[in-house]
Amino acid sequence: MFHFFAGTTEGGSNDPALRLEKRFINYLISFPFARKTRSKEDGTDDEEHEQRRKLLEVERLNYEERDRKAQARQRYADRISDELHEEIYHRALKTIEDGDYIRERLIPLPEKLPELLDTLSMKAASMRRIESVVQGMDWFHTGLIRTVNQPPFIDRNKQVKIDNLRVAMSFVGTENLRLLAPAYIMQNWLPPATQPFTLFRRKIWEHSLGTAIAAHNIAVERNLRDPVLAYTIGMFHELGKIALTKLYLRLFDDVQREFAMQSVNDKSPERHNTIVTLTPDERFLRDLMLEKDKDVSYLVAEGWGLKRVPVSKHLLAFTQSKTKDKGYESEYAEALAQANAYCEFRMLREVDLASLEEGKHLLNKHSITSETVARLHNVSLKRPPIVVPE
């Protein structure tokens, strides 16, 4: 199915590391989907056939007749779905070529965001200057006020609430703002609803934050010049998946509506009834991400025009190394790749979708040492590495 893709996660892979990386995409989309595809890889989905074999002969014949009719209906639905999704695929490729559309409609850039990131990167930036930049950024105001009124910044037992932006910024400090600002804007970009992919919003945030924290930790370990840059790249490296999910859901609605209208005009009731019952397909979104997500992440960041925070440069190095299977041209891209792989394995392991042996293959592929793994194992991937002022 979906023959037009260059690559797919269907059928697994002989490479355990690649298999695990692809399984993670399935997990972001849907946990039942990831579990089902893993069972298919392991061959455990044959249990249904074994149960059918044990039925009484009469029951078996009735079951097989119902199954035959259901399979015929499913084959017809699959054929219609394939037609619809081929049209979606070509429209998606055309849309992706329009960087302005991606940045304006799918991952809209808040006014002054590049200026804010560049300003925060300067050691000499004053609170007054930062405050002038964030005026009108409701997402920043809301996020910061919420942060300073929660642990570890404030004791829940104390009935003191900070609601003034300048006080909150001064309390948090510039270094912490460099870590918090990318997190706030990433939360602002998360799609409000991704039905039927209900898990996506929560898991893509969890992975983005976890990768950012791990990348910061690895950068500190390697004595890289700017660990916060590694953190920022980690936070934004999955923007492609967010953009593609939004794009797919929009295109699905548009193309389904057009196909349904055409079937009415053609007086094809069976085709019409099939079209209107189709729903967004996990397999299509999975393969679209597999093929294009890294390119779109770079495309989004490349258009920001950052002067002091070279996010797009390192995302490009990360993307090229992934596609060309060669060494990393950037230490930050290498830190991102290692953080991404570690976070993928850790999230899959938490829900029993990865074995320790598979994890070893993945971590070895990215040259992650046992010392790094041991240290990251004791790091919380749920909260930015902020330092609370005394």
C-alpha positions in Angstrom: 0.0 0.0 0.0 1.1 3.6 -0.7 3.6 2.5 -3.4 4.5 6.2 -4.1 6.7 6.5 -1.0 10.5 6.0 -1.4 10.7 4.4 2.1 8.4 2.8 4.6 8.4 1.3 8.1 6.2 -1.6 6.8 7.8 -5.0 7.3 10.5 -3.9 9.7 14.2 -4.0 8.9 17.2 -6.3 9.2 19.0 -3.5 11.0 17.9 -3.5 14.7 18.9 0.1 15.1 16.9 1.3 12.1 14.0 -0.9 13.1 13.9 0.8 16.5 14.1 4.3 15.0 11.2 3.6 12.7 9.2 2.0 15.5 9.5 5.2 17.4 7.7 7.1 14.6 4.9 4.6 14.9 4.7 5.2 18.7 4.5 9.0 18.2 1.5 8.5 16.1 -0.3 5.8 18.1 0.6 3.4 20.8 -1.7 0.6 19.6 -0.4 1.2 16.1 3.2 0.8 17.3 2.3 -2.3 19.3 0.5 -3.9 16.4 3.4 -3.3 13.9 5.9 -4.7 16.4 3.8 -7.8 16.8 3.8 -8.1 13.0 7.6 -7.8 13.1 7.9 -10.5 15.8 5.4 -12.8 14.0 3.0 -12.9 17.1 0.1 -11.7 15.0 -0.2 -15.4 13.8 -2.0 -16.2 17.0 -5.3 -15.2 15.4 -4.9 -17.7 12.6 -4.1 -20.4 15.2 -7.3 -19.6 17.1 -9.3 -19.8 13.9 -7.8 -23.3 13.1 -9.1 -24.6 16.4 -12.8 -23.7 15.7 -15.3 -26.4 15.0 -15.6 -27.1 11.3 -19.1 -25.5 10.8 -18.0 -22.4 12.8 -14.8 -22.2 10.8 -16.7 -22.2 7.4 -19.1 -19.5 8.6 -16.2 -17.5 9.9 -14.3 -17.8 6.7 -17.3 -16.7 4.6 -17.7 -13.6 6.7 -14.0 -13.1 6.6 -14.0 -13.4 2.8 -16.7 -10.8 2.4 -15.0 -8.5 4.9 -11.7 -8.9 3.1 -13.3 -8.0 -0.3 -14.8 -4.9 1.2 -11.5 -4.0 2.8 -9.6 -4.5 -0.5 -12.0 -2.1 -2.2 -11.6 0.5 0.6 -7.8 0.1 0.4 -7.9 0.8 -3.3 -10.0 4.0 -2.8 -7.8 5.0 0.1 -4.7 4.5 -2.1 -6.1 6.8 -4.8 -7.0 9.4 -2.2 -3.7 9.3 -0.5 -1.7 9.4 -3.8 -3.4 12.7 -4.5 -2.6 13.9 -0.9 1.0 12.8 -1.3 1.6 14.9 -4.5 -0.1 17.9 -3.0 2.0 17.5 0.2 5.2 17.5 -1.9 4.1 20.6 -3.7 3.2 22.3 -0.5 6.5 21.5 1.1 8.3 23.3 -1.7 6.7 26.5 -0.5 8.7 27.4 2.6 6.6 30.5 3.2 3.4 28.5 3.5 5.1 26.1 6.0 6.4 29.0 8.1 3.2 31.1 7.9 0.4 28.5 8.0 1.8 25.4 9.7 4.6 26.7 12.0 3.8 30.4 12.2 6.7 32.5 13.4 5.7 34.8 16.3 6.8 38.4 15.6 10.2 39.2 17.1 11.0 35.5 17.9 14.3 35.6 16.0 15.2 38.8 17.8 14.4 37.3 21.1 16.5 34.2 20.6 19.4 36.3 19.3 19.1 38.8 22.2 19.0 36.0 24.8 22.2 34.5 23.3 24.2 37.7 24.2 25.9 37.6 27.5 25.6 41.4 27.8 21.8 41.5 27.2 20.0 43.5 29.9 16.6 42.6 31.3 15.3 45.9 30.0 16.3 45.0 26.5 14.8 41.5 26.8 11.6 42.9 28.2 11.2 45.3 25.3 11.5 42.4 22.8 8.9 40.2 24.5 6.2 42.9 24.7 3.1 41.5 23.1 4.3 37.8 23.2 1.4 36.4 25.1 2.8 32.8 24.9 6.0 34.0 26.6 4.1 36.0 29.3 1.8 33.1 30.1 4.6 30.5 30.2 6.9 32.6 32.4 4.2 33.5 34.9 3.2 29.9 35.2 6.8 28.8 35.6 7.7 31.2 38.4 4.6 30.3 40.4 5.5 26.6 40.5 8.3 24.6 42.0 11.3 24.8 42.0 11.0 28.6 41.8 8.3 28.9 44.5 7.3 26.9 47.6 3.7 25.7 47.1 3.1 26.2 50.9 3.7 30.0 50.5 0.7 32.0 49.4 2.8 34.4 47.3 2.1 34.8 43.6 4.2 36.7 41.1 2.1 38.2 38.3 4.4 41.0 37.1 6.5 40.2 33.9 9.5 42.3 34.9 9.6 40.8 38.4 9.2 37.3 37.0 12.1 37.8 34.4 14.4 39.2 37.1 13.6 36.3 39.4 14.3 33.7 36.7 17.4 35.3 35.2 18.8 35.5 31.7 20.4 32.0 31.6 17.2 30.3 32.6 15.3 32.4 30.0 17.5 31.0 27.3 16.2 27.5 28.3 12.6 28.4 28.9 11.9 30.6 25.8 12.4 27.7 23.3 10.2 25.5 25.4 7.4 28.1 25.5 7.4 28.6 21.8 7.5 24.8 21.1 4.4 24.4 23.3 2.8 27.2 21.3 3.5 25.3 18.0 1.9 22.1 19.2 -1.3 21.3 17.3 -4.4 21.8 19.6 -5.9 18.6 18.2 -4.7 15.7 16.0 -7.6 13.4 15.8 -7.4 10.4 15.3 -3.7 10.6 16.3 -4.6 11.4 19.9 -1.2 10.6 21.4 0.9 12.7 19.0 0.7 16.1 20.8 1.8 14.8 24.1 4.5 12.5 22.8 6.1 14.9 20.4 6.4 17.4 23.2 7.8 14.8 25.5 10.4 13.8 22.9 11.3 17.3 21.9 11.9 18.3 25.6 13.7 15.1 26.4 16.0 15.4 23.4 16.8 19.0 24.2 17.7 18.1 27.8 19.8 15.2 26.7 21.6 17.3 24.0 22.4 19.9 26.6 23.8 17.3 29.0 25.9 15.8 26.2 27.2 19.2 25.1 28.3 19.9 28.7 30.1 16.6 28.8 31.9 17.3 25.6 32.8 20.8 26.7 31.0 22.3 23.7 31.1 26.1 23.6 27.4 26.6 24.0 25.3 23.8 25.6 22.2 26.0 25.4 22.5 26.0 21.6 22.5 22.2 21.7 19.4 22.4 23.9 17.7 24.8 21.5 18.4 22.6 18.4 17.1 19.6 20.3 13.9 21.5 21.1 13.2 22.4 17.5 14.4 19.3 15.7 11.0 17.7 15.4 9.2 20.7 13.9 9.0 18.8 10.7 6.8 16.1 12.2 4.4 18.8 13.6 4.2 20.6 10.3 3.6 17.3 8.4 0.9 16.2 10.8 -1.0 19.5 10.5 -0.5 19.5 6.7 -1.7 15.9 6.3 -4.9 16.4 8.3 -5.7 19.6 6.3 -5.1 17.9 3.0 -7.0 14.8 4.0 -10.1 16.8 4.7 -9.8 18.8 1.4 -9.1 15.8 -0.8 -11.8 13.6 0.9 -14.4 16.3 0.3 -13.4 16.7 -3.3 -13.5 12.9 -3.9 -16.9 12.7 -2.2 -18.3 15.4 -4.4 -16.9 13.9 -7.5 -18.5 10.5 -6.6 -21.9 12.2 -6.2 -21.6 13.8 -9.6 -20.6 10.5 -11.1 -23.5 8.7 -9.4 -21.3 6.1 -7.7 -23.0 5.4 -4.4 -20.7 2.5 -3.4 -17.6 4.6 -4.0 -19.2 7.6 -2.2 -20.1 5.5 0.8 -16.5 4.2 1.0 -14.9 7.6 0.6 -16.9 9.3 3.4 -16.0 6.5 5.8 -12.3 6.8 5.3 -10.2 8.2 8.1 -6.6 9.6 8.3 -4.2 6.7 7.9 -1.5 6.0 10.4 0.7 4.3 7.8 0.6 7.2 5.5 1.5 9.8 8.1 4.3 7.4 9.3 5.8 7.1 5.9 5.4 10.8 5.1 7.4 11.6 8.3 10.0 9.0 7.5 10.6 10.6 4.1 10.3 14.3 4.8 10.3 15.3 8.4 14.0 16.2 8.8 13.9 18.3 5.6 10.9 20.2 6.8 12.5 20.9 10.2 15.4 22.5 8.4 13.1 24.4 6.0 11.3 25.9 8.9 14.4 27.0 10.8 16.2 28.2 7.7 13.6 30.9 7.1 13.9 32.5 10.6 17.0 34.6 9.7 18.7 34.1 13.1 22.0 36.0 13.3 23.5 34.6 16.5 21.9 31.3 17.0 22.7 29.0 14.1 19.9 26.5 14.5 19.4 25.9 10.8 23.1 25.3 10.1 23.2 22.4 12.6 19.8 21.0 11.6 21.1 20.8 8.1 24.2 18.9 9.2 21.9 16.6 11.2 19.7 16.0 8.1 22.5 15.5 5.7 24.3 13.0 7.9 21.0 11.0 8.3 20.5 10.8 4.6 24.1 10.2 3.5 25.0 7.8 6.4 28.3 9.5 7.1 30.0 11.3 9.9 28.6 14.6 11.3 30.0 17.8 10.0 29.0 19.6 13.3 29.6 18.6 16.9 26.2 20.0 17.7 24.6 17.8 15.1 26.3 14.8 16.6 25.1 15.7 20.1 21.6 16.1 18.7 21.7 12.7 16.9 22.9 11.0 20.1 20.4 12.8 22.3 17.6 12.0 19.8 18.5 8.3 19.7 18.8 8.0 23.5 15.5 9.7 24.1 13.8 7.5 21.5 15.0 4.3 23.2 14.2 5.6 26.7 10.6 6.4 25.7 10.1 3.1 23.9 11.6 1.2 26.8 9.1 2.8 29.2 6.2 1.3 27.3 7.9 -2.1 26.6 8.3 -1.4 22.9 12.1 -1.9 22.9 14.4 -4.6 24.2 17.7 -3.9 25.9 19.4 -5.7 23.0 17.7 -3.4 20.4 18.7 -0.4 22.5 22.3 -1.5 22.4 22.3 -1.6 18.6 20.7 1.9 18.5 23.1 3.5 21.0 26.1 1.8 19.4 25.1 3.1 16.0 25.3 6.6 17.3 28.5 6.0 19.2 27.0 6.7 22.6 29.3 5.4 25.3 28.2 3.4 28.3 29.4 6.3 30.6 27.1 8.7 28.7 24.2 6.3 29.0 24.8 5.8 32.7 24.8 9.5 33.3 21.7 10.3 31.2 19.9 7.5 33.0 20.0 9.6 36.1 18.9 12.8 34.3 15.2 13.9 34.4 14.0 14.4 30.8 10.8 16.1 32.0 12.1 19.6 33.0 14.6 22.0 31.5 17.9 22.1 33.3 17.2 25.4 35.0 19.2 26.7 38.0 17.1 28.3 40.7 18.6 31.5 41.9 19.5 31.5 45.6 
